[in-house]
Amino acid sequence: MDLLSVHTDADVKKKISEFLSLCDNLFLLILQENYTANRMVLAAYGVDHEHLISIAEPLLYDLNRGPPVEVPKSSYTGGDFRHKVDSEVI
């Protein structure tokens, strides 16, 4: 018996549909968490600022701010110590 013959077309279509639904849900979750105003930078060179704003604002005005980004507390973990010694060895 062929392994592929065990599954009907309906089974395969259902599994593909479930997989695509999962991908859609995952994609939407990633967008909601990462495609937020507080994670974006709009940069341009050689463009009038007001002109850039007039183009960007209608496209970006309704972006969610997103959850606050937790910045871990930094800690100093090293350094550099140099001790100069007068020596005749060159």
N, C-alpha and C positions, 0 to 999 in steps of 0.2 A: 504494500500500500504506500502510495506517495504521500509524504508529509503535507504537501500543499493541497492535496485533494481532501484533507480532513476539514478544511475551512471552506465555508461557502462564500460566495461573493458578498452576501449580506453581512457575514461576520467580519470580513476584511474591511468593508466599507464602514462598519460600525467602529472597528478599532482605529481606522484612519481618522474618522470623525472625532473620536474621543481624544486621540493624540493631538489633532489640530486644535481642539477646544482647550486642551491643557496648554499647548504652546501659546494660544491667544491669551489665556489667563495669565500665564507667566510673563508674556510680553507686556501686558497691561500693568502688571504689578511692578515690573522693572521701570516702565515709563513713569508710573505714579511716584515711585520712590526716588528716581534719579533725574527725571526731566522736570526739574523744578527751578524756580527763579533764583533761589539762593545757591544753586550749583552751576549757574551759567555766567558766562562773560561774553559781552558783545564788543568786539574790537574792530576797528576800521582805520585805514590810513588814507590820508588825502581826500577825505570826505568832510563836507561841512557838517558840524555837529547837529544843527537843527534839522538838516535834510535827513541825516541818519535816524534821528529820533522820529521824524515824520513817517519814515518807512517801517521802522522796527516796532514802534508802539502799537499799531493796530494788530500786528502779528503776535506780540508777546504780552499784551496787557492783562490777559486773563490767566496767566500761568499761576499755578499754586505756589505758595512760598515754600511748602514742604516742611517736614519735621525739622526741629532744630538739630543741627549737626553737632555731635558731641566731640569736642576737641580734647584729646587726652592730655593730662598734665605732663609737661616735659620735665625731664630730670637730667641733670648733668652727670655724665657717665665716664668722663675721661679728660685728658688734657695732655699737655706737652711740657716737660721739664727739661731744661738744658742748663748744664753746669759747665762753665768754662774753667778749664784748668790750665795754668801756665806750665808748659812743658817744653823741654828742649827737643823732644822727638818730633820730627816733621813728617 
